[in-house]
Every structure is written in structure tokens, then in C-alpha cells.
Amino acid sequence: MRTIIFDCVTVHAKMLESLALIKTLAGQNPQLVSLIEKNRIRILWLAGVTHVIEVLVLIRLISNLIMKAGSMLTRHRGKPAFAPLLDISG
């Protein structure tokens, strides 16, 4: 009989410890959700900034290619389009 009572007391004590742990974890849950939401917003901002930089780099590359092509056309007016490729004089 004492063993059964001791086991019941032990189980009850473990249940109370578990309840305290569950309450602690439940209290931390909103804090974790808040941190996750803040990190999600930071990642979205970083992704947006990265895309803006990508677009600016592409615009710069395309404008450089257009400028280079335009300068090649004005330098070789009157010659065939393939003349710069055939010119071996340097």
C-alpha cells in the first residue's frame, strides 16, 4: 500500500513539473513567433534590396554594351560591319 501511495505522489510531482514546463514553454512561444516574424521581414527586405542591385547592375551592363556597340559603329562608318574583325593592322 505504501508503494502505491509513494508511486502516486511521485507521479503527481512529475505531473506538476511537466505542467510548469508546459507553462514556461507556452510563455516563450509568443516571443519566438515574434522573433521569427522579425527575421522573415528582414529576409524580405534583403531580397528586395538584392533584386534592386541586380536590376541596376544589368542596366549598367546593357548600357555599357550599347555604348560600346555605338562607338564601334561610329568608328567604322563606311566599312562593312565585319571590317573590325578583319582588320589585322592593329
Beta strands, then each sheet from edge to edge (+ up, - down):
end
